[in-house]
Amino acid sequence: MFNNLKSKIKELAKTAVIMAEEALGSKTGIQKKKMAIEYITNHIPVPAPFKTLISILLSSFIDDAVEFAVQYMEVI
C-alpha cells in the first residue's frame, strides 16, 4: 500500500512544484515549498479521515519528494 502511495506522492510533487512556481514566481522558495506540501497533502488518494495521519507519517518522504521534483524541474 505505501509503495503505491509513495509513487502517487512523487507524481503529485511534480504537479505541486509546477503550480507553486507559476503561482508565486521566483525568490519565494519557502512559500513555494509550503504551497507544494499543502497541495500534496490535500490530494493524497486516501479517505479524508486518514489524510492527516498519512501526511504526518510520510512528512519526511513528502519533503524529499518536493525537493526531488524541484531538482527535476531545474534539469528540464
CNS distance restraints for C-alpha pairs under 8 A (distance, minus, plus):
assign (resid   1 and name CA) (resid   5 and name CA) 6.32 0.50 0.50
assign (resid   2 and name CA) (resid   6 and name CA) 5.90 0.50 0.50
assign (resid   3 and name CA) (resid   7 and name CA) 6.22 0.50 0.50
assign (resid   4 and name CA) (resid   8 and name CA) 6.28 0.50 0.50
assign (resid   5 and name CA) (resid   9 and name CA) 6.17 0.50 0.50
assign (resid   5 and name CA) (resid  44 and name CA) 7.75 0.50 0.50
assign (resid   5 and name CA) (resid  45 and name CA) 7.54 0.50 0.50
assign (resid   6 and name CA) (resid  10 and name CA) 6.29 0.50 0.50
assign (resid   6 and name CA) (resid  61 and name CA) 7.88 0.50 0.50
assign (resid   7 and name CA) (resid  11 and name CA) 6.53 0.50 0.50
assign (resid   8 and name CA) (resid  12 and name CA) 6.14 0.50 0.50
assign (resid   8 and name CA) (resid  44 and name CA) 7.59 0.50 0.50
assign (resid   8 and name CA) (resid  45 and name CA) 7.94 0.50 0.50
assign (resid   9 and name CA) (resid  13 and name CA) 5.98 0.50 0.50
assign (resid   9 and name CA) (resid  40 and name CA) 6.70 0.50 0.50
assign (resid   9 and name CA) (resid  44 and name CA) 6.89 0.50 0.50
assign (resid   9 and name CA) (resid  62 and name CA) 6.87 0.50 0.50
assign (resid   9 and name CA) (resid  65 and name CA) 7.20 0.50 0.50
assign (resid  10 and name CA) (resid  14 and name CA) 6.66 0.50 0.50
assign (resid  10 and name CA) (resid  62 and name CA) 7.92 0.50 0.50
assign (resid  10 and name CA) (resid  65 and name CA) 5.56 0.50 0.50
assign (resid  10 and name CA) (resid  66 and name CA) 7.77 0.50 0.50
assign (resid  10 and name CA) (resid  69 and name CA) 7.65 0.50 0.50
assign (resid  11 and name CA) (resid  15 and name CA) 6.73 0.50 0.50
assign (resid  12 and name CA) (resid  16 and name CA) 5.95 0.50 0.50
assign (resid  12 and name CA) (resid  39 and name CA) 7.91 0.50 0.50
assign (resid  12 and name CA) (resid  40 and name CA) 5.78 0.50 0.50
assign (resid  12 and name CA) (resid  43 and name CA) 7.58 0.50 0.50
assign (resid  13 and name CA) (resid  17 and name CA) 6.03 0.50 0.50
assign (resid  13 and name CA) (resid  36 and name CA) 6.81 0.50 0.50
assign (resid  13 and name CA) (resid  37 and name CA) 7.76 0.50 0.50
assign (resid  13 and name CA) (resid  40 and name CA) 6.40 0.50 0.50
assign (resid  13 and name CA) (resid  62 and name CA) 7.78 0.50 0.50
assign (resid  13 and name CA) (resid  65 and name CA) 5.99 0.50 0.50
assign (resid  13 and name CA) (resid  66 and name CA) 5.23 0.50 0.50
assign (resid  13 and name CA) (resid  69 and name CA) 6.02 0.50 0.50
assign (resid  14 and name CA) (resid  18 and name CA) 6.36 0.50 0.50
assign (resid  14 and name CA) (resid  66 and name CA) 7.30 0.50 0.50
assign (resid  14 and name CA) (resid  69 and name CA) 5.11 0.50 0.50
assign (resid  14 and name CA) (resid  70 and name CA) 7.67 0.50 0.50
assign (resid  14 and name CA) (resid  73 and name CA) 7.88 0.50 0.50
assign (resid  15 and name CA) (resid  19 and name CA) 6.18 0.50 0.50
assign (resid  16 and name CA) (resid  20 and name CA) 6.03 0.50 0.50
assign (resid  16 and name CA) (resid  35 and name CA) 7.56 0.50 0.50
assign (resid  16 and name CA) (resid  36 and name CA) 4.60 0.50 0.50
assign (resid  16 and name CA) (resid  37 and name CA) 7.53 0.50 0.50
assign (resid  16 and name CA) (resid  39 and name CA) 5.99 0.50 0.50
assign (resid  16 and name CA) (resid  40 and name CA) 6.73 0.50 0.50
assign (resid  16 and name CA) (resid  66 and name CA) 7.99 0.50 0.50
assign (resid  17 and name CA) (resid  21 and name CA) 6.06 0.50 0.50
assign (resid  17 and name CA) (resid  32 and name CA) 7.34 0.50 0.50
assign (resid  17 and name CA) (resid  33 and name CA) 7.60 0.50 0.50
assign (resid  17 and name CA) (resid  36 and name CA) 5.63 0.50 0.50
assign (resid  17 and name CA) (resid  66 and name CA) 6.93 0.50 0.50
assign (resid  17 and name CA) (resid  69 and name CA) 6.67 0.50 0.50
assign (resid  17 and name CA) (resid  70 and name CA) 6.48 0.50 0.50
assign (resid  18 and name CA) (resid  22 and name CA) 6.19 0.50 0.50
assign (resid  19 and name CA) (resid  23 and name CA) 6.03 0.50 0.50
assign (resid  19 and name CA) (resid  36 and name CA) 7.73 0.50 0.50
assign (resid  20 and name CA) (resid  24 and name CA) 5.81 0.50 0.50
assign (resid  20 and name CA) (resid  25 and name CA) 7.59 0.50 0.50
assign (resid  20 and name CA) (resid  32 and name CA) 5.12 0.50 0.50
assign (resid  20 and name CA) (resid  33 and name CA) 7.65 0.50 0.50
assign (resid  20 and name CA) (resid  35 and name CA) 6.15 0.50 0.50
assign (resid  20 and name CA) (resid  36 and name CA) 6.10 0.50 0.50
assign (resid  21 and name CA) (resid  25 and name CA) 5.01 0.50 0.50
assign (resid  21 and name CA) (resid  26 and name CA) 7.03 0.50 0.50
assign (resid  21 and name CA) (resid  32 and name CA) 6.65 0.50 0.50
assign (resid  24 and name CA) (resid  28 and name CA) 6.67 0.50 0.50
assign (resid  24 and name CA) (resid  31 and name CA) 7.88 0.50 0.50
assign (resid  24 and name CA) (resid  32 and name CA) 6.67 0.50 0.50
assign (resid  28 and name CA) (resid  32 and name CA) 6.03 0.50 0.50
assign (resid  29 and name CA) (resid  33 and name CA) 6.09 0.50 0.50
assign (resid  30 and name CA) (resid  34 and name CA) 6.28 0.50 0.50
assign (resid  31 and name CA) (resid  35 and name CA) 6.08 0.50 0.50
assign (resid  32 and name CA) (resid  36 and name CA) 6.05 0.50 0.50
assign (resid  33 and name CA) (resid  37 and name CA) 6.14 0.50 0.50
assign (resid  33 and name CA) (resid  66 and name CA) 7.21 0.50 0.50
assign (resid  34 and name CA) (resid  38 and name CA) 6.09 0.50 0.50
assign (resid  35 and name CA) (resid  39 and name CA) 6.14 0.50 0.50
assign (resid  36 and name CA) (resid  40 and name CA) 6.26 0.50 0.50
assign (resid  36 and name CA) (resid  66 and name CA) 7.06 0.50 0.50
assign (resid  37 and name CA) (resid  41 and name CA) 6.18 0.50 0.50
assign (resid  37 and name CA) (resid  62 and name CA) 6.97 0.50 0.50
assign (resid  37 and name CA) (resid  63 and name CA) 7.16 0.50 0.50
assign (resid  37 and name CA) (resid  66 and name CA) 7.27 0.50 0.50
assign (resid  38 and name CA) (resid  42 and name CA) 6.08 0.50 0.50
assign (resid  39 and name CA) (resid  43 and name CA) 6.20 0.50 0.50
assign (resid  40 and name CA) (resid  44 and name CA) 5.98 0.50 0.50
assign (resid  40 and name CA) (resid  62 and name CA) 7.77 0.50 0.50
assign (resid  41 and name CA) (resid  51 and name CA) 6.79 0.50 0.50
assign (resid  41 and name CA) (resid  52 and name CA) 7.74 0.50 0.50
assign (resid  41 and name CA) (resid  55 and name CA) 5.98 0.50 0.50
assign (resid  42 and name CA) (resid  51 and name CA) 7.54 0.50 0.50
assign (resid  44 and name CA) (resid  51 and name CA) 6.85 0.50 0.50
assign (resid  46 and name CA) (resid  50 and name CA) 6.43 0.50 0.50
assign (resid  46 and name CA) (resid  51 and name CA) 6.21 0.50 0.50
assign (resid  47 and name CA) (resid  51 and name CA) 6.61 0.50 0.50
assign (resid  48 and name CA) (resid  52 and name CA) 7.97 0.50 0.50
assign (resid  50 and name CA) (resid  54 and name CA) 6.04 0.50 0.50
assign (resid  51 and name CA) (resid  55 and name CA) 5.94 0.50 0.50
assign (resid  52 and name CA) (resid  56 and name CA) 6.15 0.50 0.50
assign (resid  53 and name CA) (resid  57 and name CA) 6.13 0.50 0.50
assign (resid  54 and name CA) (resid  58 and name CA) 5.91 0.50 0.50
assign (resid  55 and name CA) (resid  59 and name CA) 5.39 0.50 0.50
assign (resid  55 and name CA) (resid  62 and name CA) 7.74 0.50 0.50
assign (resid  58 and name CA) (resid  62 and name CA) 6.04 0.50 0.50
assign (resid  59 and name CA) (resid  63 and name CA) 6.13 0.50 0.50
assign (resid  60 and name CA) (resid  64 and name CA) 6.21 0.50 0.50
assign (resid  61 and name CA) (resid  65 and name CA) 6.05 0.50 0.50
assign (resid  62 and name CA) (resid  66 and name CA) 6.27 0.50 0.50
assign (resid  63 and name CA) (resid  67 and name CA) 6.38 0.50 0.50
assign (resid  64 and name CA) (resid  68 and name CA) 6.05 0.50 0.50
assign (resid  65 and name CA) (resid  69 and name CA) 6.06 0.50 0.50
assign (resid  66 and name CA) (resid  70 and name CA) 6.20 0.50 0.50
assign (resid  67 and name CA) (resid  71 and name CA) 6.34 0.50 0.50
assign (resid  68 and name CA) (resid  72 and name CA) 6.05 0.50 0.50
assign (resid  69 and name CA) (resid  73 and name CA) 6.06 0.50 0.50
assign (resid  70 and name CA) (resid  74 and name CA) 6.30 0.50 0.50
assign (resid  71 and name CA) (resid  75 and name CA) 6.53 0.50 0.50
assign (resid  72 and name CA) (resid  76 and name CA) 6.60 0.50 0.50
